[in-house]
């Protein structure tokens, strides 16, 4: 068996868990932002279409 200090597997596992949680949170925020943007674009397109139909 190799000599030397023991590896810090517990700390590494916790760090990985935290990083995965952070990545998931960022992905979720990105999805929510995209959905809000999509809803806003849809709303503006509807408003634009209604304005064009009113002017005709």
PDB file of N, H, CA, C and O in Angstrom:
ATOM      1  N   UNK A   1       0.833  -1.171   0.000  1.00  0.00           N
ATOM      2  CA  UNK A   1       0.000   0.000   0.000  1.00  0.00           C
ATOM      3  C   UNK A   1       0.892   1.253   0.000  1.00  0.00           C
ATOM      4  O   UNK A   1       1.940   1.264   0.645  1.00  0.00           O
ATOM      5  N   UNK A   2       0.488   2.284  -0.705  1.00  0.00           N
ATOM      6  H   UNK A   2      -0.363   2.276  -1.229  1.00  0.00           H
ATOM      7  CA  UNK A   2       1.273   3.506  -0.812  1.00  0.00           C
ATOM      8  C   UNK A   2       1.264   4.270   0.496  1.00  0.00           C
ATOM      9  O   UNK A   2       0.267   4.297   1.217  1.00  0.00           O
ATOM     10  N   UNK A   3       2.385   4.884   0.784  1.00  0.00           N
ATOM     11  H   UNK A   3       3.195   4.863   0.198  1.00  0.00           H
ATOM     12  CA  UNK A   3       2.484   5.675   1.999  1.00  0.00           C
ATOM     13  C   UNK A   3       2.086   7.113   1.704  1.00  0.00           C
ATOM     14  O   UNK A   3       2.191   7.577   0.569  1.00  0.00           O
ATOM     15  N   UNK A   4       1.632   7.808   2.727  1.00  0.00           N
ATOM     16  H   UNK A   4       1.546   7.432   3.650  1.00  0.00           H
ATOM     17  CA  UNK A   4       1.239   9.193   2.554  1.00  0.00           C
ATOM     18  C   UNK A   4      -0.086   9.456   3.231  1.00  0.00           C
ATOM     19  O   UNK A   4      -0.708   8.549   3.784  1.00  0.00           O
ATOM     20  N   UNK A   5      -0.508  10.696   3.183  1.00  0.00           N
ATOM     21  H   UNK A   5      -0.002  11.433   2.734  1.00  0.00           H
ATOM     22  CA  UNK A   5      -1.774  11.028   3.849  1.00  0.00           C
ATOM     23  C   UNK A   5      -2.971  10.430   3.113  1.00  0.00           C
ATOM     24  O   UNK A   5      -2.927  10.181   1.908  1.00  0.00           O
ATOM     25  N   UNK A   6      -4.035  10.208   3.874  1.00  0.00           N
ATOM     26  H   UNK A   6      -4.071  10.410   4.853  1.00  0.00           H
ATOM     27  CA  UNK A   6      -5.251   9.672   3.268  1.00  0.00           C
ATOM     28  C   UNK A   6      -5.887  10.718   2.352  1.00  0.00           C
ATOM     29  O   UNK A   6      -5.744  11.924   2.555  1.00  0.00           O
ATOM     30  N   UNK A   7      -6.581  10.223   1.354  1.00  0.00           N
ATOM     31  H   UNK A   7      -6.698   9.243   1.189  1.00  0.00           H
ATOM     32  CA  UNK A   7      -7.254  11.141   0.433  1.00  0.00           C
ATOM     33  C   UNK A   7      -8.514  11.696   1.086  1.00  0.00           C
ATOM     34  O   UNK A   7      -9.162  11.035   1.897  1.00  0.00           O
ATOM     35  N   UNK A   8      -8.835  12.907   0.714  1.00  0.00           N
ATOM     36  H   UNK A   8      -8.308  13.444   0.055  1.00  0.00           H
ATOM     37  CA  UNK A   8      -9.996  13.588   1.299  1.00  0.00           C
ATOM     38  C   UNK A   8     -11.229  13.359   0.422  1.00  0.00           C
ATOM     39  O   UNK A   8     -11.734  14.282  -0.216  1.00  0.00           O
ATOM     40  N   UNK A   9     -11.693  12.134   0.405  1.00  0.00           N
ATOM     41  H   UNK A   9     -11.283  11.384   0.924  1.00  0.00           H
ATOM     42  CA  UNK A   9     -12.814  11.795  -0.472  1.00  0.00           C
ATOM     43  C   UNK A   9     -14.125  12.398   0.016  1.00  0.00           C
ATOM     44  O   UNK A   9     -14.992  12.735  -0.790  1.00  0.00           O
ATOM     45  N   UNK A  10     -14.273  12.537   1.324  1.00  0.00           N
ATOM     46  H   UNK A  10     -13.569  12.264   1.979  1.00  0.00           H
ATOM     47  CA  UNK A  10     -15.530  13.090   1.848  1.00  0.00           C
ATOM     48  C   UNK A  10     -15.680  14.552   1.424  1.00  0.00           C
ATOM     49  O   UNK A  10     -16.744  14.968   0.965  1.00  0.00           O
ATOM     50  N   UNK A  11     -14.619  15.316   1.581  1.00  0.00           N
ATOM     51  H   UNK A  11     -13.755  14.979   1.954  1.00  0.00           H
ATOM     52  CA  UNK A  11     -14.646  16.724   1.211  1.00  0.00           C
ATOM     53  C   UNK A  11     -14.863  16.883  -0.293  1.00  0.00           C
ATOM     54  O   UNK A  11     -15.596  17.768  -0.735  1.00  0.00           O
ATOM     55  N   UNK A  12     -14.221  16.018  -1.067  1.00  0.00           N
ATOM     56  H   UNK A  12     -13.626  15.299  -0.707  1.00  0.00           H
ATOM     57  CA  UNK A  12     -14.360  16.077  -2.530  1.00  0.00           C
ATOM     58  C   UNK A  12     -15.805  15.783  -2.941  1.00  0.00           C
ATOM     59  O   UNK A  12     -16.347  16.428  -3.838  1.00  0.00           O
ATOM     60  N   UNK A  13     -16.419  14.807  -2.280  1.00  0.00           N
ATOM     61  H   UNK A  13     -15.979  14.283  -1.551  1.00  0.00           H
ATOM     62  CA  UNK A  13     -17.811  14.458  -2.586  1.00  0.00           C
ATOM     63  C   UNK A  13     -18.744  15.622  -2.264  1.00  0.00           C
ATOM     64  O   UNK A  13     -19.669  15.910  -3.024  1.00  0.00           O
ATOM     65  N   UNK A  14     -18.500  16.292  -1.137  1.00  0.00           N
ATOM     66  H   UNK A  14     -17.749  16.058  -0.519  1.00  0.00           H
ATOM     67  CA  UNK A  14     -19.342  17.436  -0.770  1.00  0.00           C
ATOM     68  C   UNK A  14     -19.170  18.569  -1.780  1.00  0.00           C
ATOM     69  O   UNK A  14     -20.137  19.225  -2.169  1.00  0.00           O
ATOM     70  N   UNK A  15     -17.938  18.783  -2.190  1.00  0.00           N
ATOM     71  H   UNK A  15     -17.153  18.250  -1.874  1.00  0.00           H
ATOM     72  CA  UNK A  15     -17.662  19.849  -3.151  1.00  0.00           C
ATOM     73  C   UNK A  15     -18.360  19.563  -4.486  1.00  0.00           C
ATOM     74  O   UNK A  15     -18.951  20.456  -5.094  1.00  0.00           O
ATOM     75  N   UNK A  16     -18.282  18.318  -4.926  1.00  0.00           N
ATOM     76  H   UNK A  16     -17.802  17.592  -4.432  1.00  0.00           H
ATOM     77  CA  UNK A  16     -18.940  17.924  -6.171  1.00  0.00           C
ATOM     78  C   UNK A  16     -20.448  18.123  -6.064  1.00  0.00           C
ATOM     79  O   UNK A  16     -21.095  18.595  -6.999  1.00  0.00           O
ATOM     80  N   UNK A  17     -20.995  17.754  -4.906  1.00  0.00           N
ATOM     81  H   UNK A  17     -20.469  17.371  -4.147  1.00  0.00           H
ATOM     82  CA  UNK A  17     -22.442  17.905  -4.676  1.00  0.00           C
ATOM     83  C   UNK A  17     -22.835  19.378  -4.769  1.00  0.00           C
ATOM     84  O   UNK A  17     -23.842  19.720  -5.389  1.00  0.00           O
ATOM     85  N   UNK A  18     -22.027  20.256  -4.143  1.00  0.00           N
ATOM     86  H   UNK A  18     -21.209  19.978  -3.639  1.00  0.00           H
ATOM     87  CA  UNK A  18     -22.321  21.683  -4.186  1.00  0.00           C
ATOM     88  C   UNK A  18     -22.226  22.231  -5.604  1.00  0.00           C
ATOM     89  O   UNK A  18     -23.066  23.024  -6.030  1.00  0.00           O
ATOM     90  N   UNK A  19     -21.203  21.805  -6.327  1.00  0.00           N
ATOM     91  H   UNK A  19     -20.521  21.161  -5.982  1.00  0.00           H
ATOM     92  CA  UNK A  19     -21.048  22.284  -7.706  1.00  0.00           C
ATOM     93  C   UNK A  19     -22.197  21.825  -8.585  1.00  0.00           C
ATOM     94  O   UNK A  19     -22.687  22.585  -9.420  1.00  0.00           O
ATOM     95  N   UNK A  20     -22.629  20.583  -8.401  1.00  0.00           N
ATOM     96  H   UNK A  20     -22.231  19.965  -7.723  1.00  0.00           H
ATOM     97  CA  UNK A  20     -23.766  20.078  -9.181  1.00  0.00           C
ATOM     98  C   UNK A  20     -25.032  20.851  -8.862  1.00  0.00           C
ATOM     99  O   UNK A  20     -25.832  21.141  -9.752  1.00  0.00           O
ATOM    100  N   UNK A  21     -25.217  21.189  -7.571  1.00  0.00           N
ATOM    101  H   UNK A  21     -24.568  20.953  -6.848  1.00  0.00           H
ATOM    102  CA  UNK A  21     -26.377  21.970  -7.170  1.00  0.00           C
ATOM    103  C   UNK A  21     -26.334  23.356  -7.807  1.00  0.00           C
ATOM    104  O   UNK A  21     -27.354  23.877  -8.257  1.00  0.00           O
ATOM    105  N   UNK A  22     -25.143  23.944  -7.840  1.00  0.00           N
ATOM    106  H   UNK A  22     -24.314  23.521  -7.474  1.00  0.00           H
ATOM    107  CA  UNK A  22     -24.972  25.271  -8.434  1.00  0.00           C
ATOM    108  C   UNK A  22     -25.271  25.233  -9.934  1.00  0.00           C
ATOM    109  O   UNK A  22     -25.940  26.121 -10.462  1.00  0.00           O
ATOM    110  N   UNK A  23     -24.771  24.196 -10.617  1.00  0.00           N
ATOM    111  H   UNK A  23     -24.229  23.474 -10.188  1.00  0.00           H
ATOM    112  CA  UNK A  23     -25.027  24.055 -12.057  1.00  0.00           C
ATOM    113  C   UNK A  23     -26.516  23.905 -12.334  1.00  0.00           C
ATOM    114  O   UNK A  23     -27.045  24.511 -13.266  1.00  0.00           O
ATOM    115  N   UNK A  24     -27.193  23.091 -11.520  1.00  0.00           N
ATOM    116  H   UNK A  24     -26.763  22.599 -10.763  1.00  0.00           H
ATOM    117  CA  UNK A  24     -28.630  22.872 -11.698  1.00  0.00           C
ATOM    118  C   UNK A  24     -29.397  24.166 -11.492  1.00  0.00           C
ATOM    119  O   UNK A  24     -30.340  24.459 -12.227  1.00  0.00           O
ATOM    120  N   UNK A  25     -28.994  24.943 -10.490  1.00  0.00           N
ATOM    121  H   UNK A  25     -28.228  24.705  -9.893  1.00  0.00           H
ATOM    122  CA  UNK A  25     -29.659  26.218 -10.215  1.00  0.00           C
ATOM    123  C   UNK A  25     -29.480  27.178 -11.380  1.00  0.00           C
ATOM    124  O   UNK A  25     -30.431  27.847 -11.784  1.00  0.00           O
ATOM    125  N   UNK A  26     -28.271  27.251 -11.922  1.00  0.00           N
ATOM    126  H   UNK A  26     -27.498  26.708 -11.594  1.00  0.00           H
ATOM    127  CA  UNK A  26     -28.009  28.142 -13.050  1.00  0.00           C
ATOM    128  C   UNK A  26     -28.808  27.724 -14.284  1.00  0.00           C
ATOM    129  O   UNK A  26     -29.332  28.568 -15.010  1.00  0.00           O
ATOM    130  N   UNK A  27     -28.895  26.406 -14.513  1.00  0.00           N
ATOM    131  H   UNK A  27     -28.469  25.720 -13.923  1.00  0.00           H
ATOM    132  CA  UNK A  27     -29.684  25.922 -15.646  1.00  0.00           C
ATOM    133  C   UNK A  27     -31.152  26.277 -15.470  1.00  0.00           C
ATOM    134  O   UNK A  27     -31.813  26.691 -16.422  1.00  0.00           O
ATOM    135  N   UNK A  28     -31.658  26.119 -14.265  1.00  0.00           N
ATOM    136  H   UNK A  28     -31.121  25.784 -13.491  1.00  0.00           H
ATOM    137  CA  UNK A  28     -33.066  26.430 -13.988  1.00  0.00           C
ATOM    138  C   UNK A  28     -33.336  27.915 -14.209  1.00  0.00           C
ATOM    139  O   UNK A  28     -34.350  28.287 -14.800  1.00  0.00           O
ATOM    140  N   UNK A  29     -32.422  28.761 -13.731  1.00  0.00           N
ATOM    141  H   UNK A  29     -31.598  28.458 -13.252  1.00  0.00           H
ATOM    142  CA  UNK A  29     -32.584  30.201 -13.938  1.00  0.00           C
ATOM    143  C   UNK A  29     -32.550  30.550 -15.422  1.00  0.00           C
ATOM    144  O   UNK A  29     -33.294  31.420 -15.877  1.00  0.00           O
ATOM    145  N   UNK A  30     -31.694  29.878 -16.169  1.00  0.00           N
ATOM    146  H   UNK A  30     -31.090  29.172 -15.799  1.00  0.00           H
ATOM    147  CA  UNK A  30     -31.590  30.119 -17.605  1.00  0.00           C
ATOM    148  C   UNK A  30     -32.903  29.738 -18.310  1.00  0.00           C
ATOM    149  O   UNK A  30     -33.376  30.450 -19.195  1.00  0.00           O
ATOM    150  N   UNK A  31     -33.480  28.599 -17.895  1.00  0.00           N
ATOM    151  H   UNK A  31     -33.096  28.021 -17.175  1.00  0.00           H
ATOM    152  CA  UNK A  31     -34.754  28.168 -18.483  1.00  0.00           C
ATOM    153  C   UNK A  31     -35.870  29.159 -18.165  1.00  0.00           C
ATOM    154  O   UNK A  31     -36.663  29.517 -19.036  1.00  0.00           O
ATOM    155  N   UNK A  32     -35.923  29.598 -16.901  1.00  0.00           N
ATOM    156  H   UNK A  32     -35.279  29.307 -16.193  1.00  0.00           H
ATOM    157  CA  UNK A  32     -36.962  30.550 -16.497  1.00  0.00           C
ATOM    158  C   UNK A  32     -36.822  31.860 -17.256  1.00  0.00           C
ATOM    159  O   UNK A  32     -37.821  32.443 -17.678  1.00  0.00           O
ATOM    160  N   UNK A  33     -35.601  32.322 -17.430  1.00  0.00           N
ATOM    161  H   UNK A  33     -34.790  31.848 -17.086  1.00  0.00           H
ATOM    162  CA  UNK A  33     -35.350  33.563 -18.167  1.00  0.00           C
ATOM    163  C   UNK A  33     -35.803  33.416 -19.618  1.00  0.00           C
ATOM    164  O   UNK A  33     -36.409  34.328 -20.181  1.00  0.00           O
ATOM    165  N   UNK A  34     -35.505  32.262 -20.220  1.00  0.00           N
ATOM    166  H   UNK A  34     -35.012  31.521 -19.763  1.00  0.00           H
ATOM    167  CA  UNK A  34     -35.915  32.019 -21.597  1.00  0.00           C
ATOM    168  C   UNK A  34     -37.427  32.005 -21.723  1.00  0.00           C
ATOM    169  O   UNK A  34     -37.977  32.545 -22.683  1.00  0.00           O
ATOM    170  N   UNK A  35     -38.110  31.385 -20.751  1.00  0.00           N
ATOM    171  H   UNK A  35     -37.663  30.946 -19.971  1.00  0.00           H
ATOM    172  CA  UNK A  35     -39.572  31.337 -20.786  1.00  0.00           C
ATOM    173  C   UNK A  35     -40.179  32.731 -20.645  1.00  0.00           C
ATOM    174  O   UNK A  35     -41.134  33.073 -21.342  1.00  0.00           O
ATOM    175  N   UNK A  36     -39.615  33.539 -19.729  1.00  0.00           N
ATOM    176  H   UNK A  36     -38.840  33.260 -19.163  1.00  0.00           H
ATOM    177  CA  UNK A  36     -40.116  34.910 -19.562  1.00  0.00           C
ATOM    178  C   UNK A  36     -39.915  35.710 -20.842  1.00  0.00           C
ATOM    179  O   UNK A  36     -40.798  36.458 -21.262  1.00  0.00           O
ATOM    180  N   UNK A  37     -38.753  35.548 -21.456  1.00  0.00           N
ATOM    181  H   UNK A  37     -38.036  34.941 -21.116  1.00  0.00           H
ATOM    182  CA  UNK A  37     -38.460  36.263 -22.696  1.00  0.00           C
ATOM    183  C   UNK A  37     -39.414  35.828 -23.805  1.00  0.00           C
ATOM    184  O   UNK A  37     -39.912  36.651 -24.573  1.00  0.00           O
ATOM    185  N   UNK A  38     -39.657  34.525 -23.874  1.00  0.00           N
ATOM    186  H   UNK A  38     -39.252  33.857 -23.250  1.00  0.00           H
ATOM    187  CA  UNK A  38     -40.561  33.996 -24.900  1.00  0.00           C
ATOM    188  C   UNK A  38     -41.977  34.547 -24.699  1.00  0.00           C
ATOM    189  O   UNK A  38     -42.650  34.912 -25.663  1.00  0.00           O
ATOM    190  N   UNK A  39     -42.421  34.605 -23.442  1.00  0.00           N
ATOM    191  H   UNK A  39     -41.875  34.309 -22.658  1.00  0.00           H
ATOM    192  CA  UNK A  39     -43.753  35.138 -23.138  1.00  0.00           C
ATOM    193  C   UNK A  39     -43.820  36.615 -23.504  1.00  0.00           C
ATOM    194  O   UNK A  39     -44.826  37.077 -24.042  1.00  0.00           O
ATOM    195  N   UNK A  40     -42.760  37.354 -23.215  1.00  0.00           N
ATOM    196  H   UNK A  40     -41.943  36.979 -22.777  1.00  0.00           H
ATOM    197  CA  UNK A  40     -42.729  38.774 -23.526  1.00  0.00           C
ATOM    198  C   UNK A  40     -42.770  39.006 -25.037  1.00  0.00           C
ATOM    199  O   UNK A  40     -43.471  39.896 -25.517  1.00  0.00           O
ATOM    200  N   UNK A  41     -42.020  38.206 -25.772  1.00  0.00           N
ATOM    201  H   UNK A  41     -41.450  37.483 -25.383  1.00  0.00           H
ATOM    202  CA  UNK A  41     -42.009  38.337 -27.233  1.00  0.00           C
ATOM    203  C   UNK A  41     -43.390  38.022 -27.794  1.00  0.00           C
ATOM    204  O   UNK A  41     -43.871  38.718 -28.689  1.00  0.00           O
ATOM    205  N   UNK A  42     -44.027  36.983 -27.275  1.00  0.00           N
ATOM    206  H   UNK A  42     -43.636  36.418 -26.549  1.00  0.00           H
ATOM    207  CA  UNK A  42     -45.376  36.625 -27.727  1.00  0.00           C
ATOM    208  C   UNK A  42     -46.356  37.765 -27.446  1.00  0.00           C
ATOM    209  O   UNK A  42     -47.176  38.116 -28.294  1.00  0.00           O
ATOM    210  N   UNK A  43     -46.258  38.329 -26.257  1.00  0.00           N
ATOM    211  H   UNK A  43     -45.592  38.044 -25.568  1.00  0.00           H
ATOM    212  CA  UNK A  43     -47.143  39.427 -25.875  1.00  0.00           C
ATOM    213  C   UNK A  43     -46.941  40.631 -26.791  1.00  0.00           C
ATOM    214  O   UNK A  43     -47.910  41.244 -27.240  1.00  0.00           O
ATOM    215  N   UNK A  44     -45.681  40.968 -27.068  1.00  0.00           N
ATOM    216  H   UNK A  44     -44.894  40.470 -26.704  1.00  0.00           H
ATOM    217  CA  UNK A  44     -45.390  42.118 -27.928  1.00  0.00           C
ATOM    218  C   UNK A  44     -45.860  41.867 -29.362  1.00  0.00           C
ATOM    219  O   UNK A  44     -46.346  42.782 -30.028  1.00  0.00           O
ATOM    220  N   UNK A  45     -45.715  40.630 -29.832  1.00  0.00           N
ATOM    221  H   UNK A  45     -45.321  39.887 -29.291  1.00  0.00           H
ATOM    222  CA  UNK A  45     -46.189  40.305 -31.182  1.00  0.00           C
ATOM    223  C   UNK A  45     -47.710  40.432 -31.268  1.00  0.00           C
ATOM    224  O   UNK A  45     -48.239  40.922 -32.266  1.00  0.00           O
ATOM    225  N   UNK A  46     -48.409  39.993 -30.226  1.00  0.00           N
ATOM    226  H   UNK A  46     -47.979  39.595 -29.415  1.00  0.00           H
ATOM    227  CA  UNK A  46     -49.860  40.115 -30.215  1.00  0.00           C
ATOM    228  C   UNK A  46     -50.266  41.582 -30.196  1.00  0.00           C
ATOM    229  O   UNK A  46     -51.202  41.986 -30.887  1.00  0.00           O
ATOM    230  N   UNK A  47     -49.563  42.367 -29.407  1.00  0.00           N
ATOM    231  H   UNK A  47     -48.804  42.038 -28.846  1.00  0.00           H
ATOM    232  CA  UNK A  47     -49.859  43.796 -29.334  1.00  0.00           C
ATOM    233  C   UNK A  47     -49.600  44.464 -30.685  1.00  0.00           C
ATOM    234  O   UNK A  47     -50.373  45.312 -31.132  1.00  0.00           O
ATOM    235  N   UNK A  48     -48.509  44.071 -31.320  1.00  0.00           N
ATOM    236  H   UNK A  48     -47.881  43.383 -30.957  1.00  0.00           H
ATOM    237  CA  UNK A  48     -48.157  44.621 -32.634  1.00  0.00           C
ATOM    238  C   UNK A  48     -49.217  44.245 -33.666  1.00  0.00           C
ATOM    239  O   UNK A  48     -49.630  45.078 -34.472  1.00  0.00           O
ATOM    240  N   UNK A  49     -49.654  42.988 -33.634  1.00  0.00           N
ATOM    241  H   UNK A  49     -49.318  42.311 -32.979  1.00  0.00           H
ATOM    242  CA  UNK A  49     -50.670  42.537 -34.576  1.00  0.00           C
ATOM    243  C   UNK A  49     -52.000  43.248 -34.349  1.00  0.00           C
ATOM    244  O   UNK A  49     -52.696  43.580 -35.308  1.00  0.00           O
ATOM    245  N   UNK A  50     -52.352  43.479 -33.108  1.00  0.00           N
ATOM    246  H   UNK A  50     -51.787  43.209 -32.329  1.00  0.00           H
ATOM    247  CA  UNK A  50     -53.622  44.154 -32.823  1.00  0.00           C
ATOM    248  C   UNK A  50     -53.549  45.628 -33.266  1.00  0.00           C
ATOM    249  O   UNK A  50     -54.537  46.187 -33.742  1.00  0.00           O
ATOM    250  N   UNK A  51     -52.385  46.238 -33.104  1.00  0.00           N
ATOM    251  H   UNK A  51     -51.583  45.784 -32.716  1.00  0.00           H
ATOM    252  CA  UNK A  51     -52.224  47.618 -33.542  1.00  0.00           C
ATOM    253  C   UNK A  51     -52.310  47.734 -35.070  1.00  0.00           C
ATOM    254  O   UNK A  51     -52.883  48.690 -35.594  1.00  0.00           O
ATOM    255  N   UNK A  52     -51.743  46.767 -35.767  1.00  0.00           N
ATOM    256  H   UNK A  52     -51.278  45.991 -35.341  1.00  0.00           H
ATOM    257  CA  UNK A  52     -51.802  46.780 -37.236  1.00  0.00           C
ATOM    258  C   UNK A  52     -53.227  46.557 -37.726  1.00  0.00           C
ATOM    259  O   UNK A  52     -53.641  47.159 -38.717  1.00  0.00           O
ATOM    260  N   UNK A  53     -53.977  45.701 -37.048  1.00  0.00           N
ATOM    261  H   UNK A  53     -53.641  45.212 -36.243  1.00  0.00           H
ATOM    262  CA  UNK A  53     -55.354  45.434 -37.467  1.00  0.00           C
ATOM    263  C   UNK A  53     -56.255  46.644 -37.159  1.00  0.00           C
ATOM    264  O   UNK A  53     -57.217  46.905 -37.882  1.00  0.00           O
ATOM    265  N   UNK A  54     -55.938  47.370 -36.091  1.00  0.00           N
ATOM    266  H   UNK A  54     -55.157  47.157 -35.504  1.00  0.00           H
ATOM    267  CA  UNK A  54     -56.718  48.566 -35.763  1.00  0.00           C
ATOM    268  C   UNK A  54     -56.501  49.672 -36.789  1.00  0.00           C
ATOM    269  O   UNK A  54     -57.433  50.410 -37.109  1.00  0.00           O
ATOM    270  N   UNK A  55     -55.303  49.791 -37.298  1.00  0.00           N
ATOM    271  H   UNK A  55     -54.546  49.192 -37.039  1.00  0.00           H
ATOM    272  CA  UNK A  55     -54.993  50.869 -38.235  1.00  0.00           C
ATOM    273  C   UNK A  55     -55.550  50.593 -39.636  1.00  0.00           C
ATOM    274  O   UNK A  55     -55.676  51.508 -40.450  1.00  0.00           O
ATOM    275  N   UNK A  56     -55.885  49.320 -39.913  1.00  0.00           N
ATOM    276  H   UNK A  56     -55.783  48.576 -39.251  1.00  0.00           H
ATOM    277  CA  UNK A  56     -56.427  48.995 -41.237  1.00  0.00           C
ATOM    278  C   UNK A  56     -57.851  49.341 -41.365  1.00  0.00           C
ATOM    279  O   UNK A  56     -58.446  49.126 -42.422  1.00  0.00           O
TER     280      UNK A  56
END
